Amino acid sequence: MFLVFQLLERVEQLMVVVAQTLTGDVQVPEALRRHTPEKQAVGREIADVSRMGTALLERLALPVIAIDR
């Protein structure tokens, strides 16, 4: 769960940059140069979280086997 919060925080940071470019505070080429590595890192983390979520759902879908002793 902690990873999801970190990911959302990083997405929010990127949205601040988008807002700055829309208001003209930062030029688009400069914003791209500074934040492309961050964007790529967020993309990788999104893929990781998605894979973990899929694996969890697949595991939860497995039948529960109870062994009587």
Phi, psi and omega in degrees: 000324180300321180298323179296317179296320177298317181297315179296324178296319180291322176297319178298320178298320178293325179294328175298318179295319178299316179297321179296323179289325179292326179274352179088005178294328180229137177284146184303312180301322179293317179297318179296317181297318183283329191245002177299316177300320179296317179299318179294321179296318178297319178300318178294319180293322177299317179297318179297313180297320179297316178297318179296319179296318178297316179298320179296314179297320178296320180291322179293335180282347179290147179291149178273128180253120178251130179251120177281136179242000000 
